[in-house]
């Protein structure tokens, strides 16, 4: 049976509805494979009559380029509606247009991102389900071991490494059909700590975790300096060669996102993995600076939709 996906409108003061319309018109998918969540008023210009699940909306709320409480409330409820459809088995995957975290906070919903909302709604603790943030462009894949944290709050422990890498190993097998995943681990400290001179996490946290993971049959590298690791990944990507690793695990947000966005900003997908349903999103944000101008590029949204339909 063909997959059916839900696509949320995101923040209507950003470029979400625009890139959704452009992407769907270019992809020309069968109408029964897509349900849009938002408002018919936001999706004028579609070439096909896709199903639209309405969320309360007033056209007077639109204020392009502004973070508003109304946009935050709307984008939050679009996401909740998508999760309800997923729980009811009406869809197989979710694609989310970008939202503003601050707008969602203005509406009184204290989440650090859409990933956390989806995790609260859909994660089954009895199945050890937790949301993992993965960025994908072709076979270049990056897992963020920590997500939206201040850099001073990033802490990589043995327990975190074991939990995250066991889960991402399952994701690579189940969602990417890789029978024997090969995982690369970025070090936390420069030069992998230089044997403790620049930090001891690689000795005290990484090493014992890696031993346990290897003993359980998971193919994970020793912690490697991310500059060298991603230089090799970039060379393979640019030359159209197979990546040396199936997943790169970055310790913190910018360590992982800078290399993939520099290489492939317009073709990168933000994926929420580790749950019973996959969620994908463009790698870019609301792009308030160009909202309402009709000039937003749809490539990342196209990639997100295609990834959700796999």
C-alpha atoms as a printed R data frame, in Angstrom:
    type eleno elety resid chain resno      x      y      z
1   ATOM     1    CA   UNK     A     1  0.000  0.000  0.000
2   ATOM     2    CA   UNK     A     2  1.301  3.498 -0.863
3   ATOM     3    CA   UNK     A     3  2.424  5.711  1.966
4   ATOM     4    CA   UNK     A     4  0.288  8.678  2.986
5   ATOM     5    CA   UNK     A     5  2.005 11.674  4.532
6   ATOM     6    CA   UNK     A     6  0.798 14.695  6.473
7   ATOM     7    CA   UNK     A     7  2.419 18.059  5.726
8   ATOM     8    CA   UNK     A     8  2.033 20.835  8.298
9   ATOM     9    CA   UNK     A     9  1.872 24.481  7.207
10  ATOM    10    CA   UNK     A    10  4.342 25.682  9.833
11  ATOM    11    CA   UNK     A    11  4.618 29.373 10.713
12  ATOM    12    CA   UNK     A    12  2.403 31.305  8.296
13  ATOM    13    CA   UNK     A    13  4.568 34.409  8.755
14  ATOM    14    CA   UNK     A    14  7.472 32.491  7.237
15  ATOM    15    CA   UNK     A    15  7.993 30.637  3.961
16  ATOM    16    CA   UNK     A    16  6.339 27.331  4.939
17  ATOM    17    CA   UNK     A    17  3.135 27.509  2.873
18  ATOM    18    CA   UNK     A    18  5.055 28.934 -0.101
19  ATOM    19    CA   UNK     A    19  7.607 26.126 -0.278
20  ATOM    20    CA   UNK     A    20  4.905 23.486  0.298
21  ATOM    21    CA   UNK     A    21  2.923 24.759 -2.712
22  ATOM    22    CA   UNK     A    22  6.014 24.955 -4.918
23  ATOM    23    CA   UNK     A    23  7.246 21.509 -3.848
24  ATOM    24    CA   UNK     A    24  3.901 19.738 -4.335
25  ATOM    25    CA   UNK     A    25  3.312 21.375 -7.709
26  ATOM    26    CA   UNK     A    26  6.715 20.213 -8.883
27  ATOM    27    CA   UNK     A    27  6.382 16.681 -7.452
28  ATOM    28    CA   UNK     A    28  2.808 16.232 -8.746
29  ATOM    29    CA   UNK     A    29  2.002 13.456 -6.261
30  ATOM    30    CA   UNK     A    30 -1.263 11.488 -6.334
31  ATOM    31    CA   UNK     A    31 -3.848 13.418 -4.331
32  ATOM    32    CA   UNK     A    32 -4.533 10.460 -2.034
33  ATOM    33    CA   UNK     A    33 -0.940 10.323 -0.765
34  ATOM    34    CA   UNK     A    34 -0.964 13.756  0.894
35  ATOM    35    CA   UNK     A    35 -2.986 15.470  3.598
36  ATOM    36    CA   UNK     A    36 -2.211 19.095  4.328
37  ATOM    37    CA   UNK     A    37 -2.651 20.487  7.817
38  ATOM    38    CA   UNK     A    38 -3.324 24.184  8.153
39  ATOM    39    CA   UNK     A    39 -5.899 26.246  6.251
40  ATOM    40    CA   UNK     A    40 -7.187 26.271  2.696
41  ATOM    41    CA   UNK     A    41 -6.490 30.020  2.624
42  ATOM    42    CA   UNK     A    42 -2.763 29.324  2.979
43  ATOM    43    CA   UNK     A    43 -2.574 26.799  0.139
44  ATOM    44    CA   UNK     A    44 -3.955 28.799 -2.781
45  ATOM    45    CA   UNK     A    45 -1.998 27.967 -5.910
46  ATOM    46    CA   UNK     A    46 -1.861 24.194 -5.585
47  ATOM    47    CA   UNK     A    47 -2.305 22.325 -8.852
48  ATOM    48    CA   UNK     A    48 -4.164 19.453 -7.183
49  ATOM    49    CA   UNK     A    49 -7.046 19.182 -4.774
50  ATOM    50    CA   UNK     A    50 -5.257 17.622 -1.806
51  ATOM    51    CA   UNK     A    51 -7.116 16.883  1.408
52  ATOM    52    CA   UNK     A    52 -6.752 19.720  3.930
53  ATOM    53    CA   UNK     A    53 -7.276 19.281  7.656
54  ATOM    54    CA   UNK     A    54 -8.271 22.710  8.938
55  ATOM    55    CA   UNK     A    55 -6.712 24.393 11.973
56  ATOM    56    CA   UNK     A    56 -8.292 27.651 13.227
57  ATOM    57    CA   UNK     A    57 -6.874 30.529 11.177
58  ATOM    58    CA   UNK     A    58 -7.696 34.135 10.350
59  ATOM    59    CA   UNK     A    59 -6.051 35.800  7.359
60  ATOM    60    CA   UNK     A    60 -5.769 38.996  9.388
61  ATOM    61    CA   UNK     A    61 -3.177 37.263 11.584
62  ATOM    62    CA   UNK     A    62 -0.606 37.216  8.779
63  ATOM    63    CA   UNK     A    63  2.305 39.552  9.395
64  ATOM    64    CA   UNK     A    64  5.166 38.335  7.225
65  ATOM    65    CA   UNK     A    65  8.542 38.315  8.921
66  ATOM    66    CA   UNK     A    66  7.152 38.718 12.456
67  ATOM    67    CA   UNK     A    67  7.188 36.295 15.373
68  ATOM    68    CA   UNK     A    68  3.662 36.355 16.760
69  ATOM    69    CA   UNK     A    69  1.635 34.502 19.351
70  ATOM    70    CA   UNK     A    70 -1.039 33.712 16.732
71  ATOM    71    CA   UNK     A    71  1.488 32.088 14.389
72  ATOM    72    CA   UNK     A    72  2.972 30.116 17.276
73  ATOM    73    CA   UNK     A    73 -0.430 28.816 18.364
74  ATOM    74    CA   UNK     A    74 -1.349 27.898 14.805
75  ATOM    75    CA   UNK     A    75  1.910 26.069 14.023
76  ATOM    76    CA   UNK     A    76  1.772 24.199 17.346
77  ATOM    77    CA   UNK     A    77 -1.775 22.968 16.690
78  ATOM    78    CA   UNK     A    78 -0.863 21.930 13.146
79  ATOM    79    CA   UNK     A    79  1.808 19.695 14.652
80  ATOM    80    CA   UNK     A    80 -0.557 18.274 17.282
81  ATOM    81    CA   UNK     A    81 -3.101 17.481 14.546
82  ATOM    82    CA   UNK     A    82 -0.419 15.610 12.570
83  ATOM    83    CA   UNK     A    83  0.488 13.581 15.648
84  ATOM    84    CA   UNK     A    84 -3.184 12.692 16.182
85  ATOM    85    CA   UNK     A    85 -3.432 11.407 12.602
86  ATOM    86    CA   UNK     A    86 -0.279  9.347 13.191
87  ATOM    87    CA   UNK     A    87 -1.664  7.862 16.427
88  ATOM    88    CA   UNK     A    88 -4.860  6.906 14.608
89  ATOM    89    CA   UNK     A    89 -2.918  5.174 11.841
90  ATOM    90    CA   UNK     A    90 -4.237  7.559  9.179
91  ATOM    91    CA   UNK     A    91 -0.764  8.567  7.952
92  ATOM    92    CA   UNK     A    92  2.634  6.882  7.650
93  ATOM    93    CA   UNK     A    93  4.940  9.901  8.027
94  ATOM    94    CA   UNK     A    94  4.920 13.598  8.916
95  ATOM    95    CA   UNK     A    95  6.569 16.446  7.019
96  ATOM    96    CA   UNK     A    96  6.787 19.730  8.899
97  ATOM    97    CA   UNK     A    97  7.318 23.194  7.485
98  ATOM    98    CA   UNK     A    98  9.562 25.451  9.603
99  ATOM    99    CA   UNK     A    99  8.292 27.117 12.768
100 ATOM   100    CA   UNK     A   100  9.601 29.785 15.114
101 ATOM   101    CA   UNK     A   101 10.508 28.443 18.533
102 ATOM   102    CA   UNK     A   102 10.015 31.906 19.989
103 ATOM   103    CA   UNK     A   103  6.533 32.233 18.457
104 ATOM   104    CA   UNK     A   104  5.568 28.881 19.978
105 ATOM   105    CA   UNK     A   105  6.887 30.115 23.336
106 ATOM   106    CA   UNK     A   106  4.856 33.333 22.940
107 ATOM   107    CA   UNK     A   107  1.793 31.091 22.588
108 ATOM   108    CA   UNK     A   108  2.636 29.449 25.908
109 ATOM   109    CA   UNK     A   109  4.054 26.140 24.661
110 ATOM   110    CA   UNK     A   110  7.476 25.641 26.204
111 ATOM   111    CA   UNK     A   111  9.229 23.291 23.805
112 ATOM   112    CA   UNK     A   112 12.698 23.756 22.369
113 ATOM   113    CA   UNK     A   113 11.567 22.588 18.921
114 ATOM   114    CA   UNK     A   114  9.165 20.476 16.876
115 ATOM   115    CA   UNK     A   115 11.196 17.353 17.632
116 ATOM   116    CA   UNK     A   116 10.365 17.647 21.325
117 ATOM   117    CA   UNK     A   117  6.632 18.133 20.633
118 ATOM   118    CA   UNK     A   118  6.564 15.042 18.438
119 ATOM   119    CA   UNK     A   119  8.479 13.025 21.019
120 ATOM   120    CA   UNK     A   120  6.013 13.938 23.772
121 ATOM   121    CA   UNK     A   121  3.055 13.019 21.564
122 ATOM   122    CA   UNK     A   122  4.319  9.859 19.892
123 ATOM   123    CA   UNK     A   123  7.150  8.227 21.860
124 ATOM   124    CA   UNK     A   124  6.277  4.881 23.447
125 ATOM   125    CA   UNK     A   125  8.497  4.446 26.537
126 ATOM   126    CA   UNK     A   126  7.613  0.758 26.739
127 ATOM   127    CA   UNK     A   127  9.402  0.300 23.401
128 ATOM   128    CA   UNK     A   128 12.383  2.481 24.410
129 ATOM   129    CA   UNK     A   129 11.265  5.092 21.888
130 ATOM   130    CA   UNK     A   130 12.872  8.510 21.992
131 ATOM   131    CA   UNK     A   131 13.231 11.106 19.272
132 ATOM   132    CA   UNK     A   132 16.638 11.422 17.630
133 ATOM   133    CA   UNK     A   133 17.552 14.361 15.388
134 ATOM   134    CA   UNK     A   134 19.269 13.226 12.204
135 ATOM   135    CA   UNK     A   135 20.264 15.336  9.199
136 ATOM   136    CA   UNK     A   136 20.453 13.591  5.836
137 ATOM   137    CA   UNK     A   137 21.726 14.474  2.374
138 ATOM   138    CA   UNK     A   138 22.115 11.423  0.128
139 ATOM   139    CA   UNK     A   139 24.258  8.970  2.167
140 ATOM   140    CA   UNK     A   140 25.758 11.719  4.348
141 ATOM   141    CA   UNK     A   141 23.940 11.401  7.684
142 ATOM   142    CA   UNK     A   142 24.571 13.208 10.972
143 ATOM   143    CA   UNK     A   143 23.093 12.404 14.376
144 ATOM   144    CA   UNK     A   144 23.077 15.129 17.025
145 ATOM   145    CA   UNK     A   145 23.916 13.584 20.389
146 ATOM   146    CA   UNK     A   146 22.587 16.751 22.047
147 ATOM   147    CA   UNK     A   147 20.156 19.166 20.415
148 ATOM   148    CA   UNK     A   148 19.070 22.681 21.346
149 ATOM   149    CA   UNK     A   149 21.312 23.331 24.317
150 ATOM   150    CA   UNK     A   150 23.591 26.190 25.262
151 ATOM   151    CA   UNK     A   151 27.152 25.044 24.593
152 ATOM   152    CA   UNK     A   152 27.994 25.369 28.291
153 ATOM   153    CA   UNK     A   153 25.285 22.774 29.047
154 ATOM   154    CA   UNK     A   154 26.536 20.112 26.631
155 ATOM   155    CA   UNK     A   155 27.558 17.041 28.589
156 ATOM   156    CA   UNK     A   156 28.487 13.749 26.929
157 ATOM   157    CA   UNK     A   157 28.354 10.786 29.290
158 ATOM   158    CA   UNK     A   158 28.962  7.069 28.922
159 ATOM   159    CA   UNK     A   159 25.267  6.401 29.488
160 ATOM   160    CA   UNK     A   160 24.173  8.925 26.850
161 ATOM   161    CA   UNK     A   161 26.575  7.484 24.282
162 ATOM   162    CA   UNK     A   162 25.400  3.924 24.863
163 ATOM   163    CA   UNK     A   163 21.706  4.846 24.685
164 ATOM   164    CA   UNK     A   164 21.992  7.068 21.596
165 ATOM   165    CA   UNK     A   165 24.263  4.795 19.590
166 ATOM   166    CA   UNK     A   166 22.241  1.673 20.314
167 ATOM   167    CA   UNK     A   167 19.141  3.502 19.100
168 ATOM   168    CA   UNK     A   168 20.745  4.976 15.982
169 ATOM   169    CA   UNK     A   169 22.157  1.564 15.091
170 ATOM   170    CA   UNK     A   170 18.570  0.256 15.085
171 ATOM   171    CA   UNK     A   171 17.422  3.243 13.008
172 ATOM   172    CA   UNK     A   172 20.096  2.576 10.390
173 ATOM   173    CA   UNK     A   173 18.980 -1.041 10.150
174 ATOM   174    CA   UNK     A   174 15.218 -0.461 10.259
175 ATOM   175    CA   UNK     A   175 14.760  2.868  8.471
176 ATOM   176    CA   UNK     A   176 17.732  2.914  6.095
177 ATOM   177    CA   UNK     A   177 17.991 -0.853  5.445
178 ATOM   178    CA   UNK     A   178 21.704 -0.971  6.295
179 ATOM   179    CA   UNK     A   179 22.414 -4.455  7.592
180 ATOM   180    CA   UNK     A   180 25.791 -3.720  9.214
181 ATOM   181    CA   UNK     A   181 25.964 -0.006 10.043
182 ATOM   182    CA   UNK     A   182 29.321  1.709 10.400
183 ATOM   183    CA   UNK     A   183 29.185  4.643 12.829
184 ATOM   184    CA   UNK     A   184 31.700  7.475 13.281
185 ATOM   185    CA   UNK     A   185 31.928  9.314 16.589
186 ATOM   186    CA   UNK     A   186 33.080 12.925 16.826
187 ATOM   187    CA   UNK     A   187 35.207 13.829 19.817
188 ATOM   188    CA   UNK     A   188 33.949 16.490 22.205
189 ATOM   189    CA   UNK     A   189 37.311 18.184 22.691
190 ATOM   190    CA   UNK     A   190 39.783 19.506 20.097
191 ATOM   191    CA   UNK     A   191 42.160 16.817 18.807
192 ATOM   192    CA   UNK     A   192 40.111 14.212 20.720
193 ATOM   193    CA   UNK     A   193 41.432 15.647 23.975
194 ATOM   194    CA   UNK     A   194 45.139 15.047 23.211
195 ATOM   195    CA   UNK     A   195 45.302 12.144 25.704
196 ATOM   196    CA   UNK     A   196 43.662 14.244 28.413
197 ATOM   197    CA   UNK     A   197 45.592 17.474 27.934
198 ATOM   198    CA   UNK     A   198 42.597 19.262 26.331
199 ATOM   199    CA   UNK     A   199 39.862 17.407 28.198
200 ATOM   200    CA   UNK     A   200 39.285 13.971 29.698
201 ATOM   201    CA   UNK     A   201 35.827 13.107 28.361
202 ATOM   202    CA   UNK     A   202 37.276 10.953 25.575
203 ATOM   203    CA   UNK     A   203 39.133  8.876 28.192
204 ATOM   204    CA   UNK     A   204 36.564  8.767 30.984
205 ATOM   205    CA   UNK     A   205 33.240  8.678 29.085
206 ATOM   206    CA   UNK     A   206 33.829  7.759 25.436
207 ATOM   207    CA   UNK     A   207 36.278  4.880 25.870
208 ATOM   208    CA   UNK     A   208 34.182  2.753 28.286
209 ATOM   209    CA   UNK     A   209 31.022  3.392 26.221
210 ATOM   210    CA   UNK     A   210 32.750  2.324 23.012
211 ATOM   211    CA   UNK     A   211 33.999 -0.876 24.623
212 ATOM   212    CA   UNK     A   212 30.466 -1.800 25.711
213 ATOM   213    CA   UNK     A   213 29.017 -0.925 22.293
214 ATOM   214    CA   UNK     A   214 31.648 -2.908 20.413
215 ATOM   215    CA   UNK     A   215 31.102 -5.900 22.675
216 ATOM   216    CA   UNK     A   216 27.390 -5.760 21.797
217 ATOM   217    CA   UNK     A   217 28.215 -5.935 18.088
218 ATOM   218    CA   UNK     A   218 27.924 -2.254 17.150
219 ATOM   219    CA   UNK     A   219 30.591 -1.005 14.747
220 ATOM   220    CA   UNK     A   220 31.528  2.388 16.205
221 ATOM   221    CA   UNK     A   221 34.794  4.290 15.822
222 ATOM   222    CA   UNK     A   222 36.949  5.780 18.527
223 ATOM   223    CA   UNK     A   223 36.235  9.507 19.020
224 ATOM   224    CA   UNK     A   224 37.819 11.441 16.164
225 ATOM   225    CA   UNK     A   225 38.501 15.177 15.763
226 ATOM   226    CA   UNK     A   226 35.498 16.502 13.874
227 ATOM   227    CA   UNK     A   227 37.517 18.799 11.594
228 ATOM   228    CA   UNK     A   228 39.467 15.889 10.104
229 ATOM   229    CA   UNK     A   229 36.472 13.561 10.105
230 ATOM   230    CA   UNK     A   230 34.222 15.979  8.240
231 ATOM   231    CA   UNK     A   231 36.980 16.992  5.824
232 ATOM   232    CA   UNK     A   232 37.059 13.358  4.636
233 ATOM   233    CA   UNK     A   233 33.257 13.224  4.544
234 ATOM   234    CA   UNK     A   234 33.153 16.417  2.471
235 ATOM   235    CA   UNK     A   235 35.695 15.075 -0.017
236 ATOM   236    CA   UNK     A   236 33.610 11.933 -0.559
237 ATOM   237    CA   UNK     A   237 30.398 13.970 -0.901
238 ATOM   238    CA   UNK     A   238 31.846 16.439 -3.406
239 ATOM   239    CA   UNK     A   239 33.390 13.653 -5.490
240 ATOM   240    CA   UNK     A   240 30.186 11.610 -5.526
241 ATOM   241    CA   UNK     A   241 31.834  8.750 -3.627
242 ATOM   242    CA   UNK     A   242 30.290  6.547 -0.957
243 ATOM   243    CA   UNK     A   243 30.624  7.935  2.550
244 ATOM   244    CA   UNK     A   244 33.191  6.113  4.723
245 ATOM   245    CA   UNK     A   245 30.570  5.871  7.497
246 ATOM   246    CA   UNK     A   246 26.809  5.336  7.518
247 ATOM   247    CA   UNK     A   247 26.298  7.830 10.362
248 ATOM   248    CA   UNK     A   248 28.384 10.599 11.895
249 ATOM   249    CA   UNK     A   249 27.566 11.348 15.541
250 ATOM   250    CA   UNK     A   250 28.143 14.974 16.518
251 ATOM   251    CA   UNK     A   251 28.367 15.989 20.162
252 ATOM   252    CA   UNK     A   252 26.505 19.261 19.801
253 ATOM   253    CA   UNK     A   253 24.324 21.211 17.397
254 ATOM   254    CA   UNK     A   254 26.790 23.285 15.374
255 ATOM   255    CA   UNK     A   255 29.480 20.602 15.260
256 ATOM   256    CA   UNK     A   256 27.152 18.518 13.106
257 ATOM   257    CA   UNK     A   257 25.109 21.100 11.246
258 ATOM   258    CA   UNK     A   258 27.878 23.335  9.925
259 ATOM   259    CA   UNK     A   259 29.459 20.662  7.688
260 ATOM   260    CA   UNK     A   260 26.223 19.304  6.205
261 ATOM   261    CA   UNK     A   261 24.688 22.735  5.630
262 ATOM   262    CA   UNK     A   262 27.876 24.093  4.047
263 ATOM   263    CA   UNK     A   263 27.914 21.109  1.684
264 ATOM   264    CA   UNK     A   264 24.223 20.681  0.966
265 ATOM   265    CA   UNK     A   265 21.967 23.300  2.520
266 ATOM   266    CA   UNK     A   266 19.336 23.079 -0.230
267 ATOM   267    CA   UNK     A   267 19.307 19.261 -0.283
268 ATOM   268    CA   UNK     A   268 19.421 18.432  3.412
269 ATOM   269    CA   UNK     A   269 16.535 16.941  5.381
270 ATOM   270    CA   UNK     A   270 16.004 17.198  9.115
271 ATOM   271    CA   UNK     A   271 14.654 13.814 10.210
272 ATOM   272    CA   UNK     A   272 13.156 12.781 13.530
273 ATOM   273    CA   UNK     A   273 14.023  9.102 13.933
274 ATOM   274    CA   UNK     A   274 13.695  6.576 16.757
275 ATOM   275    CA   UNK     A   275  9.895  6.674 16.937
276 ATOM   276    CA   UNK     A   276  7.318  4.438 15.285
277 ATOM   277    CA   UNK     A   277  6.757  7.124 12.625
278 ATOM   278    CA   UNK     A   278  9.286  9.189 10.707
279 ATOM   279    CA   UNK     A   279  9.101 12.970 10.606
280 ATOM   280    CA   UNK     A   280 11.035 15.014  8.074
281 ATOM   281    CA   UNK     A   281 11.512 18.732  7.588
282 ATOM   282    CA   UNK     A   282 13.530 21.097  5.417
283 ATOM   283    CA   UNK     A   283 16.900 21.962  6.950
284 ATOM   284    CA   UNK     A   284 16.191 25.702  6.760
285 ATOM   285    CA   UNK     A   285 14.127 27.877  9.073
286 ATOM   286    CA   UNK     A   286 11.219 30.274  8.627
287 ATOM   287    CA   UNK     A   287 13.317 32.665  6.475
288 ATOM   288    CA   UNK     A   288 11.387 35.690  7.712
289 ATOM   289    CA   UNK     A   289 13.603 37.998  5.640
290 ATOM   290    CA   UNK     A   290 12.111 36.696  2.371
291 ATOM   291    CA   UNK     A   291  8.643 35.635  3.597
292 ATOM   292    CA   UNK     A   292  5.786 36.791  1.387
293 ATOM   293    CA   UNK     A   293  8.062 37.691 -1.521
294 ATOM   294    CA   UNK     A   294  7.544 34.515 -3.559
295 ATOM   295    CA   UNK     A   295 11.287 33.867 -3.939
296 ATOM   296    CA   UNK     A   296 11.834 30.987 -1.475
297 ATOM   297    CA   UNK     A   297 13.508 27.868 -2.860
298 ATOM   298    CA   UNK     A   298 11.617 24.583 -2.522
299 ATOM   299    CA   UNK     A   299 14.468 22.080 -2.926
300 ATOM   300    CA   UNK     A   300 14.828 21.199  0.751
301 ATOM   301    CA   UNK     A   301 11.058 20.727  1.095
302 ATOM   302    CA   UNK     A   302 11.078 18.461 -1.972
303 ATOM   303    CA   UNK     A   303 13.835 16.376 -0.365
304 ATOM   304    CA   UNK     A   304 11.877 16.222  2.913
305 ATOM   305    CA   UNK     A   305  8.733 15.004  1.142
306 ATOM   306    CA   UNK     A   306 10.655 12.414 -0.870
307 ATOM   307    CA   UNK     A   307 12.404 11.123  2.279
308 ATOM   308    CA   UNK     A   308  9.059 10.784  4.063
309 ATOM   309    CA   UNK     A   309  7.646  8.745  1.187
310 ATOM   310    CA   UNK     A   310 10.502  6.196  1.199
